[in-house]
Amino acid sequence: MRPALVDIGANLTHASFHDDLPQVLERASAHGVGTIVVTGASVEGSRAALALARAHPGKLRSTAGVHPHDAQHCSAETIPALRALAAFPEVVALGECGLDFNRNYSPHPDQEKWFVAQLELACELGKPLFVHSRDAHPRLAEILRRYRNRLSHVVLHCFTGQADELRAYLELDCHIGITGWICDERRGRHLLALVREIPAGRLLLETDAPYLTPRDLRPQPHARRNEPAFLTHIAATVARALGKPLDQLARETSANARAFFGLP
């Protein structure tokens, strides 16, 4: 039997899942996804992610953090709120946090200030860190480097960068999260070769649902909504790129995720 996959990042609090989450979770299980980490991207979103994880023990875990898009809305209450959330056993990492210089929904100084604040909280609590970086290399790496020896595990979530960026984060002993971007023949073809540079012990898989539906998935889902059940499709693409049997890749990446998040 193939080992159950772990989806390290799914936005299950998104409104598109409100009407059929039980069925989404059933399909994930039927497709061999054993554990899903629900991403928190704001204080309120992190509270909602925790509530989902507590409602589905053994199936869901969550993270607690503020996405760079929301950095401008942070306040003196933000870090105490995240610290309180991180005390729950279901919260297995801090984040999603980082820098996004692509859309620039928050000013760069605000993004950097609150990324550093969450880095410091992760150092204080010894929690793994779930990092977002888009068009922010090498600045994010420069900031992360200052804290790396005080952090436990770090994953670059939804990695889509080029070789220099990948190598910089591997040098910082980071894990790398691969999504359905690798299935996109327009934008993700370079990842089919780059994924071979990721050490087997540092590779993690995720859907980032409902976003990043694999473009080569057939048939395409209604409204192109991604969901954790499609992680098997992503895993199969990665396995082919690596020249590995799917069962082996599932075993390796699931073991990596359990060790990263401290899962049983």
Secondary structure, 3 states (H helix, E strand, C coil): CCCCEEEEEECCCCHHHCCCHHHHHHHHHHCCEEEEEECCCCHHHHHHHHHHHHHCCCCEEEEECCCHHHHHHCCCCHHHHHHHHHCCCCEEEEEEEEEECCCCCCCHHHHHHHHHHHHHHHHHHCCCEEEEEECCCCHHHHHHHHHHHHCCCEEECCCCCCHHHHHHHHHCCCEEEECHHHHCCCCCHHHHHHHHHCCHHHEEECCCCCCCCCCCCCCCCHHHCCCHHHHHHHHHHHHHHHCCCHHHHHHHHHHHHHHHHCCC
